[in-house]
């Protein structure tokens, strides 16, 4: 039976705009005396990618539209936040109490357009973090930089905490990948020698496992090294976001809501 191991990378400082995420990760790997090998996976919290890329915004600079003001009155939320929800979304799918469910410009369906303010700055500073503009490209850059710094070929997964409307709580999910295909296709036989064909969302399973170590509060663990995972390597790995973005277009609104995978409601 194979063994999968996960190692938290500790000592990574608070990330600022312009920081080299790969450099911070490699420094932590060296300090922790971890031997990085070809085929290892690096799971990285979306937030440090967004911060390094400058994907943050201060509410003080947000101009509120009539539509955002109307949404604020409907939800009881800050009108400036509602403006950001609209700016980052291609579509508002529904409003459920204070939750604004949108289709993000990247194709993800979730609440608050993926906008968050935890672990960014004191809340009084009113700084919000957005999703990276192109998570796959962000993952690819980190992967290439790690290759330059270490000579090792790894896979990179950018993860975020997501929730589901049919279960309570959040779970880690991949939003950007590089060097690893999103799915692993297993053609095997079962215990009774019957043909078995499985399509496994391996990047989401790894993202969820890494989230257990990362935590959601002051753990300060934005990256995890994963060893022993069987996956399909790919130099052109990407998510099929077009199919995800159009998955619900032919359904009624009520049917769509019942099937959504929602980002965890942001505490903002």
TIFI-583770 format. One record per residue: residue in one letter; x, y, z negated of N, C-alpha, C in turn. Coordinates in steps of 0.02 Angstrom, whole numbers. Atoms other than C-alpha are relative to their C-alpha. Layout:
- rest | n.px | n.py | n.pz | ca.px | ca.py | ca.pz | c.px | c.py | c.pz
- a | X | Y | Z | X | Y | Z | X | Y | Z
...
//
This chain:
- rest | n.px | n.py | n.pz | ca.px | ca.py | ca.pz | c.px | c.py | c.pz
- x | 43 | -60 | 0 | 0 | 0 | 0 | 44 | 62 | 0
- x | -41 | -60 | -5 | 70 | 169 | 48 | -13 | 46 | -60
- x | 4 | -47 | 55 | 101 | 306 | -80 | 0 | 71 | 27
- x | 2 | -71 | -18 | 54 | 489 | -59 | 17 | 40 | -63
- x | -19 | -42 | 57 | 136 | 617 | -172 | -10 | 74 | 17
- x | 9 | -72 | -7 | 97 | 801 | -198 | 42 | 35 | -53
- x | -42 | -38 | 46 | 218 | 925 | -276 | -18 | 74 | 4
- x | 13 | -72 | 3 | 169 | 1099 | -332 | 66 | 39 | 9
- x | -57 | -44 | -6 | 288 | 1237 | -281 | -8 | 57 | -49
- x | 6 | -51 | 52 | 314 | 1346 | -433 | 53 | 54 | 11
- x | -49 | -53 | -4 | 405 | 1510 | -448 | -7 | 45 | 61
- x | 11 | -45 | -57 | 337 | 1588 | -288 | -28 | 66 | -27
- x | 23 | -64 | 28 | 318 | 1773 | -329 | -65 | 24 | 34
- x | 58 | -31 | -32 | 165 | 1879 | -292 | 20 | 25 | 68
- x | -18 | -16 | -69 | 165 | 1901 | -105 | -24 | 70 | 18
- x | 15 | -68 | -24 | 168 | 2074 | -26 | 0 | 0 | 76
- x | 1 | -8 | -72 | 137 | 2134 | 150 | 71 | 0 | 28
- x | -65 | 4 | -31 | 284 | 2090 | 261 | 45 | -54 | -27
- x | -42 | 54 | 27 | 351 | 1949 | 152 | 3 | -59 | 48
- x | -10 | 61 | -40 | 421 | 1795 | 238 | -25 | -59 | -40
- x | 30 | 54 | 38 | 306 | 1658 | 175 | 43 | -63 | 3
- x | -42 | 59 | -7 | 417 | 1520 | 243 | 62 | 5 | -43
- x | -59 | -9 | 42 | 568 | 1593 | 156 | -15 | -10 | -74
- x | 19 | 9 | 70 | 477 | 1600 | -10 | -12 | -74 | -16
- x | 13 | 72 | 10 | 421 | 1419 | 11 | 64 | -39 | -2
- x | -64 | 37 | -2 | 594 | 1356 | 57 | 41 | 14 | -63
- x | -37 | -16 | 62 | 672 | 1448 | -91 | -28 | -39 | -59
- x | 31 | 38 | 54 | 547 | 1365 | -207 | 16 | -75 | 5
- x | -18 | 70 | -11 | 582 | 1194 | -130 | 71 | -14 | -25
- x | -70 | 9 | 21 | 768 | 1217 | -160 | 6 | 6 | -76
- x | -3 | -9 | 73 | 743 | 1280 | -339 | -28 | -60 | -37
- x | 31 | 58 | 32 | 633 | 1130 | -379 | 35 | -66 | 18
- x | -40 | 59 | -20 | 762 | 1011 | -302 | -43 | -51 | 37
- x | 41 | 43 | -41 | 632 | 941 | -183 | 37 | -13 | 66
- x | -32 | 17 | -64 | 704 | 849 | -33 | -53 | 2 | 54
- x | 48 | -7 | -55 | 607 | 908 | 119 | 20 | -46 | 57
- x | -14 | 49 | -53 | 593 | 776 | 256 | -45 | 13 | 60
- x | 43 | -3 | -59 | 529 | 768 | 433 | -66 | -36 | -14
- x | 65 | 32 | 10 | 343 | 729 | 431 | -36 | 21 | -64
- x | 34 | -26 | 59 | 308 | 810 | 263 | -52 | 52 | 20
- x | 50 | -52 | -12 | 158 | 925 | 251 | 7 | 54 | -53
- x | 0 | -57 | 46 | 155 | 1098 | 174 | -70 | 30 | 3
- x | 66 | -31 | 5 | -15 | 1159 | 115 | 8 | 68 | -33
- x | -10 | -69 | 22 | -25 | 1348 | 91 | -67 | 33 | -11
- x | 62 | -36 | 14 | -161 | 1450 | 9 | -9 | 58 | 48
- x | 16 | -52 | -49 | -247 | 1565 | 133 | 19 | 70 | -25
- x | -7 | -68 | 27 | -229 | 1713 | 16 | 70 | 28 | 10
- x | -67 | -28 | -7 | -40 | 1727 | 24 | 17 | 14 | 73
- x | -8 | -14 | -71 | -46 | 1717 | 213 | -31 | 68 | 17
- x | 35 | -63 | -13 | -173 | 1858 | 219 | 38 | 59 | -29
- x | -37 | -55 | 32 | -73 | 1964 | 97 | 64 | 16 | 39
- x | -62 | -11 | -37 | 90 | 1939 | 194 | -13 | 34 | 66
- x | 17 | -29 | -65 | 3 | 1987 | 356 | -36 | 67 | -7
- x | 33 | -65 | 10 | -77 | 2141 | 278 | -75 | -3 | 13
- x | 73 | 7 | -11 | -255 | 2073 | 295 | -37 | 17 | -64
- x | 35 | -25 | 59 | -316 | 2176 | 148 | -28 | 69 | 17
- x | 31 | -65 | -12 | -424 | 2331 | 137 | -26 | 28 | -65
- x | 25 | -34 | 59 | -470 | 2459 | 6 | -70 | 26 | 14
- x | 70 | -21 | -10 | -655 | 2493 | -16 | -6 | 76 | 7
- x | 5 | -73 | -2 | -618 | 2678 | -34 | 3 | 27 | 71
- x | -6 | -22 | -69 | -582 | 2687 | 152 | -53 | -26 | 46
- x | 52 | 30 | -41 | -739 | 2599 | 211 | -57 | 49 | 10
- x | 57 | -43 | -17 | -872 | 2700 | 301 | -62 | -44 | 9
- x | 59 | 41 | 2 | -1046 | 2631 | 273 | -49 | 18 | 55
- x | 49 | -10 | -53 | -1166 | 2610 | 418 | -71 | -7 | -28
- x | 69 | 8 | 20 | -1355 | 2614 | 410 | -18 | -73 | -12
- x | 14 | 72 | 6 | -1361 | 2426 | 434 | 30 | -27 | -66
- x | -31 | 22 | 62 | -1239 | 2398 | 290 | -37 | 25 | -61
- x | 38 | -28 | 56 | -1339 | 2513 | 177 | -64 | -40 | -11
- x | 61 | 40 | 5 | -1496 | 2414 | 216 | 15 | -68 | -31
- x | -20 | 65 | 28 | -1405 | 2251 | 177 | 15 | 6 | -74
- x | -15 | -11 | 71 | -1344 | 2323 | 13 | -63 | 6 | -42
- x | 64 | -7 | 36 | -1520 | 2370 | -38 | -35 | -67 | -6
- x | 33 | 66 | 0 | -1579 | 2195 | 6 | 33 | -48 | -50
- x | -37 | 48 | 41 | -1443 | 2105 | -93 | 21 | 27 | -68
- x | -26 | -29 | 62 | -1397 | 2227 | -231 | 75 | 4 | -3
- x | -73 | -3 | -2 | -1216 | 2225 | -175 | 24 | 69 | 21
- x | -32 | -62 | -20 | -1096 | 2368 | -146 | -7 | 8 | 76
- x | 11 | -11 | -71 | -1137 | 2445 | 23 | 66 | -5 | 39
- x | -64 | 4 | -35 | -952 | 2454 | 65 | 20 | -73 | 12
- x | -12 | 72 | -10 | -936 | 2267 | 39 | -43 | -26 | 57
- x | 45 | 22 | -53 | -1086 | 2240 | 150 | 26 | 21 | 68
- x | -29 | -23 | -63 | -1000 | 2342 | 284 | 56 | -46 | 22
- x | -54 | 47 | -16 | -849 | 2227 | 274 | -27 | -67 | 24
- x | 31 | 62 | -22 | -962 | 2075 | 288 | -19 | 6 | 74
- x | 21 | -11 | -69 | -1031 | 2148 | 449 | 59 | 7 | 47
- x | -59 | -11 | -42 | -861 | 2201 | 516 | 35 | -66 | 16
- x | -37 | 63 | -9 | -788 | 2026 | 493 | -43 | -55 | 32
- x | 45 | 52 | -25 | -940 | 1933 | 559 | -20 | 12 | 72
- x | 29 | -5 | -67 | -1004 | 1895 | 732 | -76 | -4 | -5
- x | 72 | 8 | 8 | -1177 | 1861 | 661 | -17 | -7 | -74
- x | 28 | 13 | 66 | -1275 | 1874 | 499 | -54 | -53 | 8
- x | 46 | 56 | -9 | -1365 | 1707 | 486 | -59 | 5 | -48
- x | 55 | -4 | 48 | -1465 | 1733 | 327 | 24 | 36 | -63
- x | -14 | -28 | 66 | -1475 | 1819 | 159 | -38 | -41 | -51
- x | 29 | 41 | 52 | -1506 | 1710 | 7 | 15 | 33 | -67
- x | -13 | -38 | 61 | -1525 | 1822 | -145 | 56 | 49 | 11
- x | -59 | -43 | -9 | -1357 | 1908 | -165 | 49 | -27 | 51
- x | -46 | 31 | -46 | -1273 | 1789 | -44 | -16 | 20 | 72
- x | 7 | -17 | -71 | -1245 | 1851 | 134 | 37 | -53 | 40
- x | -28 | 55 | -38 | -1218 | 1704 | 250 | 14 | 24 | 71
- x | -19 | -26 | -65 | -1123 | 1748 | 408 | 37 | -53 | 40
- x | -46 | 36 | -43 | -1035 | 1673 | 555 | 61 | 45 | 9
- x | -60 | -40 | -5 | -858 | 1739 | 541 | 23 | 4 | 73
- x | -25 | -7 | -68 | -772 | 1801 | 698 | 43 | -59 | 22
- x | -39 | 59 | -16 | -661 | 1647 | 688 | -44 | -61 | 15
- x | 46 | 55 | -12 | -816 | 1536 | 699 | -25 | -34 | -62
- x | 21 | 32 | 62 | -829 | 1484 | 518 | -67 | 28 | -24
- x | 63 | -21 | 29 | -1002 | 1489 | 440 | 7 | -2 | -76
- x | -7 | -2 | 72 | -1002 | 1545 | 259 | -25 | 65 | -30
- x | 24 | -59 | 35 | -1040 | 1677 | 130 | 53 | 55 | 0
- x | -42 | -59 | 9 | -968 | 1852 | 123 | 55 | 7 | 53
- x | -50 | -3 | -54 | -871 | 1829 | 286 | 70 | -18 | -24
- x | -65 | 22 | 26 | -732 | 1748 | 184 | 36 | 52 | -39
- x | -34 | -55 | 34 | -694 | 1911 | 93 | 3 | -15 | -75
- x | -12 | 17 | 70 | -622 | 1895 | -82 | 42 | 55 | -33
- x | -42 | -49 | 34 | -539 | 2002 | -216 | 38 | -30 | -59
- x | -36 | 31 | 55 | -472 | 1875 | -342 | 74 | -7 | 16
- x | -73 | 7 | -6 | -283 | 1868 | -371 | 31 | 46 | 53
- x | -28 | -49 | -46 | -254 | 2022 | -265 | 28 | 60 | -38
- x | -19 | -59 | 40 | -248 | 2167 | -388 | -54 | 9 | -53
- x | 54 | -15 | 47 | -345 | 2234 | -538 | -63 | 22 | 38
- x | 61 | -15 | -37 | -527 | 2248 | -483 | -14 | 75 | 7
- x | 13 | -72 | -3 | -529 | 2434 | -521 | 33 | 32 | 61
- x | -33 | -27 | -59 | -413 | 2459 | -372 | -41 | -12 | 64
- x | 48 | 12 | -54 | -552 | 2393 | -258 | 33 | -24 | 65
- x | -34 | 28 | -58 | -436 | 2296 | -142 | -30 | -68 | 16
- x | 29 | 62 | -24 | -513 | 2157 | -40 | 48 | -35 | 49
- x | -41 | 38 | -47 | -428 | 2018 | 57 | -45 | -33 | 51
- x | 37 | 28 | -56 | -488 | 1958 | 226 | 33 | -66 | 22
- x | -31 | 59 | -30 | -458 | 1794 | 317 | 53 | 22 | 51
- x | -49 | -16 | -52 | -304 | 1792 | 431 | -35 | 7 | 68
- x | 31 | -10 | -66 | -343 | 1851 | 607 | 3 | -63 | 43
- x | -8 | 62 | -38 | -278 | 1687 | 681 | 35 | -51 | -44
- x | -32 | 46 | 48 | -248 | 1552 | 549 | 47 | -52 | 33
- x | -43 | 49 | -34 | -177 | 1426 | 674 | 67 | 32 | 19
- x | -62 | -35 | -17 | -50 | 1554 | 735 | 42 | 13 | -62
- x | -36 | -12 | 63 | -6 | 1596 | 555 | 34 | -64 | -23
- x | -29 | 64 | 20 | 22 | 1412 | 516 | 59 | -18 | 45
- x | -54 | 15 | -47 | 128 | 1392 | 672 | 62 | 40 | -14
- x | -58 | -42 | 16 | 239 | 1538 | 624 | 37 | -26 | -61
- x | -32 | 27 | 60 | 271 | 1467 | 451 | 37 | -64 | 17
- x | -31 | 64 | -19 | 307 | 1297 | 527 | 65 | 11 | 37
- x | -61 | -14 | -39 | 432 | 1368 | 651 | 54 | 30 | -44
- x | -49 | -31 | 45 | 517 | 1472 | 516 | 30 | -52 | -46
- x | -27 | 53 | 43 | 534 | 1320 | 403 | 49 | -43 | 40
- x | -45 | 38 | -43 | 613 | 1227 | 549 | 67 | 37 | 7
- x | -61 | -39 | -6 | 739 | 1368 | 571 | 41 | 0 | -65
- x | -34 | -5 | 65 | 779 | 1375 | 385 | 26 | -67 | -25
- x | -18 | 66 | 28 | 790 | 1188 | 350 | 20 | -52 | 51
- x | -12 | 50 | -51 | 803 | 1096 | 515 | -51 | -56 | -1
- x | 50 | 53 | 6 | 652 | 992 | 465 | -64 | 17 | 37
- x | 62 | -8 | -35 | 495 | 966 | 567 | -57 | -23 | -45
- x | 54 | 15 | 46 | 343 | 975 | 455 | -67 | 19 | 31
- x | 66 | -24 | -17 | 157 | 998 | 470 | -21 | 53 | -50
- x | 23 | -54 | 45 | 74 | 1153 | 397 | -75 | 4 | 2
- x | 72 | -8 | 7 | -103 | 1170 | 333 | -13 | 61 | -43
- x | 23 | -57 | 40 | -180 | 1334 | 274 | -69 | -18 | -26
- x | 64 | 20 | 28 | -322 | 1300 | 154 | -35 | 57 | -36
- x | 41 | -48 | 36 | -462 | 1396 | 71 | -51 | -39 | -40
- x | 51 | 33 | 42 | -590 | 1355 | -64 | -69 | 11 | 31
- x | 65 | -4 | -33 | -759 | 1315 | 11 | -52 | -37 | -42
- x | 54 | 32 | 35 | -928 | 1267 | -57 | -49 | -31 | 50
- x | 49 | 34 | -42 | -1073 | 1163 | 10 | -68 | 11 | -30
- x | 66 | -15 | 26 | -1256 | 1203 | -4 | -35 | -61 | -29
- x | 33 | 61 | 24 | -1301 | 1022 | -40 | 34 | -28 | -62
- x | -33 | 20 | 62 | -1180 | 1005 | -188 | 27 | 63 | -35
- x | -29 | -55 | 38 | -1122 | 1120 | -327 | 76 | -3 | 5
- x | -73 | -2 | 4 | -941 | 1177 | -338 | 34 | 10 | 67
- x | -39 | -13 | -60 | -803 | 1212 | -216 | 49 | -56 | 14
- x | -49 | 50 | -20 | -679 | 1104 | -122 | 48 | 32 | 51
- x | -49 | -27 | -48 | -520 | 1142 | -25 | -15 | -23 | 70
- x | 12 | 17 | -71 | -538 | 1147 | 164 | 53 | 34 | 42
- x | -50 | -28 | -45 | -414 | 1177 | 303 | -32 | 53 | 45
- x | 23 | -50 | -47 | -436 | 1338 | 403 | 52 | 16 | 53
- x | -53 | -10 | -50 | -271 | 1338 | 498 | 49 | -58 | -3
- x | -45 | 58 | -2 | -153 | 1200 | 555 | 55 | 11 | 52
- x | -55 | 1 | -49 | 12 | 1175 | 645 | 38 | -65 | -9
- x | -39 | 61 | 1 | 103 | 1016 | 691 | -37 | -62 | -20
- x | 40 | 57 | 21 | -39 | 903 | 636 | -70 | 6 | 31
- x | 68 | -2 | -28 | -200 | 858 | 726 | -51 | 0 | -56
- x | 52 | -6 | 51 | -358 | 898 | 631 | -30 | -68 | -18
- x | 30 | 65 | 10 | -423 | 721 | 653 | 51 | -56 | 9
- x | -39 | 61 | -11 | -343 | 551 | 634 | -49 | -54 | 21
- x | 44 | 52 | -27 | -423 | 415 | 739 | 31 | -68 | -17
- x | -23 | 66 | 20 | -404 | 243 | 661 | -40 | -54 | 36
- x | 31 | 58 | -33 | -441 | 91 | 770 | 27 | -63 | -34
- x | -21 | 58 | 39 | -435 | -59 | 654 | -56 | -51 | -1
- x | 54 | 46 | 14 | -540 | -204 | 593 | -16 | 5 | -74
- x | 19 | -3 | 70 | -638 | -212 | 430 | 17 | -66 | -35
- x | -18 | 59 | 40 | -626 | -345 | 294 | -28 | -65 | 30
- x | 29 | 59 | -31 | -732 | -463 | 400 | 20 | -5 | 73
- x | -28 | 2 | -67 | -630 | -435 | 558 | -44 | 31 | 53
- x | 41 | -37 | -47 | -763 | -324 | 636 | 39 | 61 | 25
- x | -33 | -60 | -25 | -700 | -184 | 749 | -20 | 62 | -41
- x | 13 | -60 | 40 | -686 | -19 | 653 | 34 | 59 | 33
- x | -26 | -62 | -29 | -665 | 152 | 730 | -19 | 58 | -45
- x | 13 | -54 | 48 | -647 | 295 | 608 | 33 | 65 | 25
- x | -27 | -67 | -15 | -624 | 481 | 641 | 5 | 37 | -67
- x | -12 | -25 | 68 | -547 | 552 | 483 | 25 | 72 | 4
- x | -21 | -70 | 3 | -535 | 739 | 448 | 59 | 6 | -49
- x | -57 | 7 | 45 | -362 | 713 | 376 | 24 | 67 | -27
- x | -24 | -65 | 25 | -318 | 898 | 363 | -43 | 26 | -57
- x | 44 | -22 | 54 | -470 | 931 | 255 | 11 | -42 | -63
- x | -14 | 42 | 58 | -432 | 782 | 143 | 64 | 22 | -35
- x | -63 | -24 | 30 | -254 | 844 | 117 | -10 | 68 | -32
- x | 13 | -66 | 28 | -315 | 1022 | 90 | -35 | -5 | -67
- x | 38 | 8 | 63 | -436 | 963 | -44 | 46 | -26 | -55
- x | -46 | 27 | 51 | -302 | 861 | -134 | 47 | 54 | -26
- x | -46 | -53 | 20 | -183 | 1009 | -134 | -35 | 52 | -44
- x | 37 | -49 | 39 | -319 | 1122 | -204 | -4 | -19 | -73
- x | 1 | 21 | 69 | -322 | 1017 | -362 | 60 | 27 | -38
- x | -60 | -27 | 31 | -145 | 1076 | -398 | 1 | 76 | 1
- x | -2 | -72 | -7 | -168 | 1254 | -336 | -43 | 36 | -52
- x | 45 | -32 | 46 | -315 | 1294 | -449 | -35 | 60 | 31
- x | 40 | -56 | -24 | -429 | 1446 | -436 | 13 | 65 | -39
- x | -7 | -59 | 44 | -367 | 1567 | -569 | 73 | 23 | -4
- x | -67 | -27 | 9 | -196 | 1610 | -641 | 55 | -53 | 4
- x | -50 | 53 | -5 | -105 | 1448 | -598 | 63 | 22 | 36
- x | -59 | -25 | -36 | 10 | 1539 | -478 | 34 | -52 | 43
- x | -28 | 52 | -43 | 33 | 1389 | -363 | -32 | 7 | 70
- x | 30 | -11 | -66 | 1 | 1446 | -183 | 24 | -47 | 54
- x | -24 | 47 | -51 | 90 | 1303 | -95 | 16 | -67 | -32
- x | -10 | 69 | 23 | 106 | 1114 | -111 | 34 | -39 | 55
- x | -33 | 46 | -47 | 222 | 988 | -28 | -33 | -68 | -6
- x | 34 | 65 | -1 | 135 | 827 | 24 | 41 | -49 | 40
- x | -40 | 52 | -32 | 229 | 668 | 66 | -40 | -65 | 6
- x | 29 | 67 | -7 | 171 | 501 | 133 | -66 | -4 | 38
- x | 63 | 1 | -37 | 17 | 552 | 234 | 11 | -25 | 71
- x | -1 | 23 | -70 | -13 | 459 | 397 | -42 | 48 | 41
- x | 37 | -48 | -42 | -63 | 586 | 529 | 28 | -1 | 70
- x | -22 | -6 | -69 | -50 | 622 | 713 | 33 | 68 | 10
- x | -37 | -62 | -11 | 84 | 750 | 749 | -19 | 30 | 67
- x | 17 | -35 | -62 | 49 | 881 | 881 | 32 | 68 | 1
- x | -30 | -66 | -7 | 144 | 1031 | 945 | -52 | 52 | 20
- x | 52 | -46 | -23 | -20 | 1107 | 1006 | -63 | -7 | -42
- x | 57 | 12 | 44 | -131 | 1073 | 856 | -42 | 63 | -8
- x | 46 | -56 | 11 | -284 | 1183 | 838 | -68 | -28 | -19
- x | 68 | 21 | 15 | -461 | 1175 | 772 | -45 | 12 | 60
- x | 49 | -10 | -53 | -606 | 1156 | 893 | -53 | 50 | -23
- x | 46 | -48 | 31 | -685 | 1317 | 830 | -59 | 18 | 45
- x | 55 | -17 | -44 | -790 | 1344 | 985 | -60 | -45 | -13
- x | 56 | 46 | 15 | -893 | 1188 | 948 | -30 | 15 | -68
- x | 26 | -16 | 66 | -907 | 1238 | 766 | -43 | 63 | 4
- x | 35 | -64 | -4 | -962 | 1413 | 812 | -67 | -7 | 35
- x | 63 | 8 | -37 | -1099 | 1349 | 928 | -43 | -56 | -26
- x | 34 | 60 | 25 | -1152 | 1200 | 824 | -72 | 13 | -19
- x | 66 | -13 | 27 | -1304 | 1286 | 752 | -43 | 44 | 46
- x | 34 | -50 | -41 | -1356 | 1397 | 897 | -68 | -24 | 25
- x | 63 | 25 | -27 | -1495 | 1283 | 957 | -48 | -25 | -55
- x | 42 | 21 | 56 | -1567 | 1249 | 783 | -40 | 59 | -25
- x | 37 | -53 | 32 | -1699 | 1347 | 691 | 41 | 27 | -58
- x | -38 | -29 | 55 | -1635 | 1464 | 557 | -5 | -41 | -64
- x | 7 | 39 | 61 | -1706 | 1359 | 416 | 39 | -65 | 4
- x | -38 | 61 | -8 | -1629 | 1202 | 487 | 74 | 13 | -6
- x | -71 | -16 | 5 | -1461 | 1287 | 503 | 21 | 8 | -73
- x | -18 | -12 | 69 | -1462 | 1343 | 322 | 7 | -65 | -38
- x | -2 | 63 | 37 | -1496 | 1166 | 262 | 62 | -41 | 16
- x | -57 | 40 | -21 | -1342 | 1100 | 354 | 67 | 35 | -9
- x | -61 | -39 | 0 | -1214 | 1236 | 323 | 51 | -26 | -50
- x | -55 | 5 | 49 | -1046 | 1211 | 243 | 16 | 72 | -18
- x | -8 | -70 | 20 | -1038 | 1374 | 146 | 64 | 11 | -37
- x | -56 | -21 | 42 | -884 | 1461 | 83 | -26 | 13 | -70
- x | 21 | -12 | 69 | -891 | 1471 | -106 | -21 | 72 | -8
- x | 21 | -69 | 11 | -991 | 1626 | -154 | 55 | 40 | -36
- x | -55 | -40 | 26 | -859 | 1758 | -185 | -22 | 41 | -60
- x | 17 | -38 | 60 | -856 | 1838 | -357 | 24 | 71 | 11
- x | -19 | -68 | -16 | -854 | 2017 | -296 | -56 | 47 | -17
//
